Amino acid sequence: MTRELGVLGRRIRVALAMALGLSLVVCLPAIGSEAVKVSVLTDMSGPYAGITAANVEAAKMAIEDFGGTLLDKKIEFVGKDHQCKPDIANQRAKELYEKDEVDVIFDVPNSAAGLAVSNQAKLHKKLFFSIGSGTTRHTGPDCNRYTFDWAYNDYMLATAVGLWAGENLGKKWFTITADYAWGHDLLTHFKAALEKKGGTLLGNEMVALGTADFSPYILKAMNANPEVLVLLNAGKDGVNSTKQAAEFGLKNKAKIVHALLFIDDIKAAGPEVFADDYVTGAWYWKSDNPGAKEFVEKWRKKFNRPPNWMNAATYSAVIQYLEAVKRAGSKDAEAVIKALEGHKFKDLLANPGHIRAEDHMQTGNAYILRAKRPDEIKEEWDYFEIVGMVPPEQAYMDPSETGCKME
């Protein structure tokens, strides 16, 4: 009898434990009911801070315009500074995914930093939208299903203006290149564009990021006597190298093409420094794309200036991510990826835009921009003239050629 009671007692305890376990599972909140956490990891204090720091505000504005809630929860935001340093970016991304439990990271200028964050996204199985990191490795050999490349990459920057410059500005080029992954990729793609037009690269100089004195490299370029000087840098480096090209008189002998050039750079250095220089842009604030006018007006009201195209790209990427979560009905990364892949849209940045499923590249039209001369500027901050447009099928590498093998 005692033995039978013991067996019965054990059965009762097992039944109670199973019932208790079942009740615990039922009471746990579903993943989809938790708050969506959005982060911008960007350069707030390094060489690109003047261009990218405001991407934090662009993301906040996107969240506000979306309505501030998603999946019946408030959308939470976390902003972090990576100082344009890959090791710091890697550590910040790890902290954001693990400690802050963010669902997605946006931006990350500096290609080496972007690649580090992309790897963290893959390890944590959470999303990363590369905006400031232009390397084609995001959509090439280092692609992964958790990384999306937004608005541009260095192939687009180089190919669009490179082909145009080889046709319209001259076929003898000299390049000055930022000595890290992004600069190296740019050089490869600019050389390819030049070769397609039958041009000649007279020389190239690799220059460390953050260099202040470009005079040795400008002098070498002058001695080569190019028709086109191509500056494969950005931010403070772009401003410094252009100023010194003007000071040494090279600007009077050759046309200057930039890898990246923003209205912020022109405002800081003065329009006379960049007058008649050329660059590819993914967007310009005078755009008539859907919602662009409203976005620009709101930005100007808040900051007393128009947004640059990286601000617009950040806003676009955040909105499209939130829309994808809404379509998926869940913030689960796999569900959101399915909602993003192949999606076509029209917004302030791209009209139309397309998120390629093959390599997660978001494509749109590429614009050839000429920096206006001071006497041409009739409105503050209106520093560019659109002189050409390259459709996405020409501006972006075909997905069959990228080398991406999406797992």
N, C-alpha and C positions, 0 to 999 in steps of 0.2 A: 504493500500500500504506500509506504514511504517513497519507494522507487517510482511508482506511478505518479505520485504527487510531484516528485522532483522533475520528471519528464514533462508533465503538464505545465509546471512553473517555467521551465525553460522555453517551452513553446509559446507561452503567454508573453515572456520577456522578448522573444524574437519577434512576435507579432506586434508588440508595442513599439519595438525599435524600428521595425519596418514602417509602421504607421507614422511614427515620429519623423523618420527620414523622409517619407513621402510628403508630409506636411511642410518640412523645411524646404524641399524643392519647390513646392507650390508657392510658398511665401516669398521666395527670393525674387527680387525685381528682374524683369526681362531686360536684356541688354539694350534693346531698342528704346526703353523708357528712360535710360540714363541721359544726362545732359550731353550734348554734342560739344566737344572742346576743340577749338580752332586756335592754331598758333602761327605767328609769323616769326621766323628766325632770320634776322637780317643784319646788315652792317649799320650800326648806329653810331660808331665812333672811329671807324677806320677810313681808308681812302675812298670808299664809295658811299659814305654816310650821307653826303649831300644829295645823292640821287635816291638812295634806297630807304633811308630812315623813315620817310613818310609812308612807306608801304604798310607800316603798322596802322596808320590812320586810314589808309584805303581799305584795309581788312575790316576795321571797326565800322567804317561807313557802310560797307557791304552788308555786314551783319545787321546793322540798324535798318537799312533799306529793305532787307529781307523780312524784317518784322521782329527780329530779336529772339524768336522762339522756333523750335523745330522738334518734332516728335513729342509735342506737349511739354517741352522743357525749355528753359532759358538756354540760349547759346552762350557758352563761356569762351573767353578769349585770354590768351597768354602771349605776350611779346617778349622776345629775348634778343640780346646782342651777341653776335659771334665775332665781332671786330674784324671780319674778313680773314679769319685764320682757320684753316682746316681742322687743327686739333681741337680748338675751342668749339667749332661747329659740331664736330663729332660728339664731344662730351655734352654739349647743350641738347643735341637731338636725343641722346640716350636719356638725359634727365627729363626731357619733355615727354617722351613716350612712356617712361617707367614711373617717374615720380609724379609728374603733373598729369599723367594719364590722358594726354591729348590724343585726339583721333586723327589729326592731320597737321602737317607742317607746310607752310608756304614760303616761297622766295629763296633765300640762301644764295646771295651773290658770291662769286669766286667759284670757279669750276671744281677745284680740288675739294672745297668745302661742300659743294653740292653733291659730289660723288660720295663723300663720307656720309652725308645725311641720307642719301639714297640707299646706301648699304644698311644703315640703321633701320630705315623703313622696311626693308626686306627682312631683316632679322626679327623685327617686332611685329611684322605683318600689319603695318599701319600705313596710311597714305602720306605721300610727299608730292607736292606740286612745285617743280623747279621753275622759277621765274627769272631770278638774277643769274643763275648758273647756266651759261650758254653752251656748254660742251655737248657735242653730238654723241658722246659716249652714253648719255642718258637714254638715247633712242637707238643706240648702236650696240656694241659688244657688252656694255654694262647695263643694258636695259633690264628692268624687272617689273613685274605686274603691279607693284605698289607705287611706282614712280610715274608721274605724268609731267611732260615738258610743255610749258605754256608760252604762247605768244611768239617765241623766236628761238633760234639756236644759232651757233656761229656759222653753220652752213648757209642758213638763210641770210644772215648779215653779210657774209662775204660774197655769196653767189649773186644776189640781187644787184648790189651796187658794183660788184666786181665786173660782171658782164656789161653793165651800163657804162662804167668808167672805161673799160677796154674799147668800147665802141665809140664813146663820145669825148673822152679826155686825153687819151694817149696810150701808147703800148709799151713805153719804157718806164718801169716802176722801181721804186726803192721802198723797202718796208722797215719799220721800226716796231718791234714786237715785244709785248709783255711776256716775261720769261716764266710762264706757268701754263698749266694744261689748257686753259681757255685761249691764250695767245698762240700756243703751238697749233691748236686746231684751226684757228682763224688763218694762220699763215698757210696751212695746207690747202684750205678751201679757196683763199684768194689766189694762190698760185695756180690752182686748177682752173679758176675762172679766167685768169690772164692767158693761160695756155690755149683755152678754147677760142680766144680772140687773136691768137698768134702773137702775143706780146712777149716781152723779155723782162725777167726780174734781174735788175742790175746788182742788187745786194740786199742783205738783211742784217739787222743788228738786234740781238736779244738784250733786253733791258730789265733789270730787277723791278718788281712791283714796289712802288713808293719812291722811285728815283726822283730827285729834285733837279739835278743838273743833266740835261740832255744835250749839252753843247758838243761833246765828242761824237755823238751819233748824228747830230744834225750836220756837222762838218763833213763826215763821211758821206752822207747823203748828197750834200752839195757837190762834192768832188765827183760823184757818179753822174751828175747832170741828168736826173730823171725828168720825165714829163709829169709823172704822178708820184707824190709821196703818200704812202699808205701808213697811217698810224693805228697799229693794232693794240690799242690800250683804251682806257676809259677813266672817268673820274678825274682826280687831281693829276694823274699821270697824263691824261689826254689834254688837260688844260695847259700844263707845264710844257709839254712837248710842242704844242701848237704855238704858244707864246714865243718860245725860243726859235721856232722855225720862222716866225714873222720877224723877230729881232735880228736874225742872221741874214734876212733877205731871201730865204729859200721860197717863201710864199709868193714872191714876185716872179719866180722862175718856173714853179711847178704848181699844179693843182693838188689840193690836199683832200684825201678821202679818209674817213674815220671808220673804225670798227663800231664804235658807239659814240654818240654825241647827243646831249640832252639840252633842253632849254635852260636848265639849271647851270650848265657849263657856260653857255653863252651869256647868261645874265651875270655870272660871277666874273668872267674875264672881259666882257664887253663885246658887242657884236662885230666890232672892227677886227678882232682877233680871228674870228671864224668866218668872216665874210667870204662867200663863194666856195666854201668847203662843202663836201658831199657826204651823205651817210644813208644807210638803210634804216627805216623806222617801221615798227609794227603798227604804229598808231600816231596820230597827231591831234592835238586838242581842238583843232578846227574841224575835225571829222563830223560828218553828218550821219554816222551810224546810229541805230536805234538806242536812245537813252544817253548818248554822248553829251548832248547839249545840257541835259538836266544834271548829269554828273559833274560837268565842268562848272556850271553855275553854283552848285552846292559846294564844290571844292573851293572856288574863288571866294565865295562868301565866308567860308571858314578860315582860309589861309591867305586870302588877298593875293592869289596867284593861281594860274591854271595847273593841272596835274601834268606830270610827264608820262611817257607811255608805260613805264614800269608800274607807276601808281595805277594806271588804268588796267594793266594786265593783272595786277594783284586783286583789284576789285572784281574783275571778270572771273578770275579763277575761283575766288571765294564764293561768289554767287553761283557759279556752275556746280561747284562741289555741293553746296547746300541744296540746290535743286535736285542733284542726283540722289542725295540722302532722302529727300522728300519722295522722289519717284520710287526709290527702293523700299521706302517704308521702314528703313532700318539704317543705323550707322555702321553696321557690320561691314568691314572692309571689302569682303568678297562681293557682297550685294551691291555696294556702291560702285565698285570697279565695273560690274556688269552694266550698271546704269550709265556709266561714263563712256564705255567703249563703243565707238561707232556713232556717238551722239552728234547731231548737227544742230546748230543754234545760230541765232542772230542777237548780238548785244552791242554794247558801246565799243568793244574792242574789235570784234570780227563780224563782218557782214558779207558772206556767211562765214561761220566757224565750223570746224570739224575736228573731232577727237578720234584720231586713227586707232583702230583696235590692234593693228599689227605691231605698233611701236609706242603707242600712247603719246604721240606728238599731236599737239593742238595746232592746226594750220589756219592761215588766213592770208589775205593779200599783204604783200610787202611794198612799202612805199619808198621811192627815192626822193630824199629831201635835200634841198640846197639851202644853206644858211644865207639869209638875206644880208645885203649890205646895209649899213646904218641909214642911208637915205631912203631905203625901201620900206623901212619899218614904220608903219602908220599906227600900230596899236601895241601897247606894252605886252611883252612876252610873245608876240607873234613873230618869231625869229626864223621860221622855215617857210619855204615854198615847196609844194609837192610838184616835182618835175617828171615823175614817172611812177608807174605802178606795175608790179610783177605778180602775176597770179600764183596761187599756192602750188600748183602742179609744176611750176618752173622754179619757184623760190625755195622749195623744200626738196630734199633728197627723196627719191622714190623709196617706199618702205622695203622693196625687194633688194635695195642696194645698201641699206643701213648696217646690216650685219646683226640686227636684233633677232634673238631667238627667245621669244617670250615663253616662259615656262607655263 
